[in-house]
């Protein structure tokens, strides 16, 4: 009896183990014994992401298997399994690990719209939803058999990589939704260019829609937004290919990279309130659109508005420059050419990547190829991520999808044919400024000469006119005038420029100065007041009157001067005063009175 009790008691833990195992199973795992049905969800350990069935809108009767943010209101879906094969809500969808360890989505009608084939075929396979948002099918030893990060839909989460296999020429692309509430395959896709491992391209169906700047192997741009560092990088991999990766700094809020149904690539960050904020967006301007300005032209995005311009050495091929440009002088094989450097350029598409070249070797590579139209070079030794420490790009034929951005650092070395104009450009730079200076100096000298000649001519005309006016005056009766015309400069010199020390009298008519003219002759110079409004007619009358009153006891008129509005009379200077002074002096008057007595 005792033995029986012992046996029964010892069996109790064995019977309870399966039940305890079921209770302890994590909510982030899918096992063979625990499938996922409609209404159920897997939640990652950190409770950041959830996996389950969703409907894109309230009116839809279709269900999709997807992953979304668990702690954000609503369903911000980041991955969809059966995007092109929805399941009817009434068909009891189920996600399960089969006996052959495959991961299969099925419905009650026997359909299987989505499945992951397990070629390892081992027991104990589980599917785990990680805190990164990655859904992984794992073997018992933790080896990854399949993961959703390798098969993105329209969203890239931090840590997701888009691969390009160069040998197999296989491209994994990010593919947008068909519409805002339609998860099916849309018209826009994003991936690495299969013809080059250095650039990302957004395609509209089969045509390039937008091309991101050529990437420098291990390092590609990024940015900082509210203390969050966003990285975008491309690097070589051990799979004989390349990948594009999106990541953020540790401790950052939720972030994702999404290609929407309109072809816009957005970097989004959750603002911890109620919405997503767009941090970066492509296209940001019309310059970003592929080939917006045509061959051999570029879209200038450095100004207020995007503008199409021809490359140096090219001219518009028609009325509309957006259709492209043509060379002003064609390249000829065997003829000399040169390169012009265009800074801050978005490099053209359709290039040839030449490995392990120095700058000089890259230049020579293009110079020796008659078909080479341009080249670009970047030293990558500071990156340390690639075996190739340089990036030499060559272009043959047309240059398409070229741009100019103030925040870009690439130089495009454009090949142009030599011309006589360029040969003489140094000479022109020397001759033109020299000739301009000589011409300006000559103009100044001619101006000064003409100004002085004009002054002399005016003075001569005034003096000549006055002389003629006086010579033919019938008031004098044609008698010879015993006086001359004196220049204003000589008078100014004789009076020390009409200084007060030379002034000997003044009145309403003006002022009288003493001076010495040529020959040491002392003279009295009467400078008529400018305010007297005396014109040539009045001045003439005064001269005629003085000429008629010539007397031995009166001062004699020696000359006159007309200079602009200046009127001057020159008399002989009498040190002992003139007759009028003697006649009207007080003591002389007394003598006259005594004599009358």
Buried (B, 14 or more C-beta within 10 A) or exposed (E): EEEEEEEEEEEEEEEEEEEEEEEEBEBBBBBBEBBBEBEBBBBBBEEBBBBBBBBBEEEBEBBBBBBBBBEBEEBBBBBBBBBEBBBBBEBEBBBBBBEEBBBBBBBEEEEEBBBBEBEEEEEEBBBBBBEBBBBBBBBEEEEEBBBBBBEBBBBBBBBBBBBBBBEEEEBBBBBBBBEEEBBBBBBBBBBBBEEBBBBBBBBBEEEBBBBBBBBBBBBBBBEEBEEBEBBBBBBBEEEEBBBBBBBBBEEBBBBBBBBBBEBBBBBBBBEEEEEBBEBBEBBEBBBBBBBBBBBBBBBBBBEEEBBBBBBEBBEBBEEEBEBBBBBBBEBEEEEEBBBBEBEBBBBBBBBBBBEEBEBEEBBEBBBEBEEBBBBBBBEBEEBEBBEBBBBBBBBBEEBBBBBBBEEBEBBBBBBBBBBEEBEEEEEEEEEEEEEEEEEEEEEEEEEEEEEEEEEEEEBEEBBEEBBEBBEEBEEBEEEEBEBEBBBBEBBBBBBEEBEEEBBEEEEEBBBBBBBBBEEEEEBBBBBBBEEEEBEEEEBBEBBBEBBEEEEEEBBBBBBBBBBEEBBBBBBBBBEEEBEEEEEEEEEEEEEEEEEEE
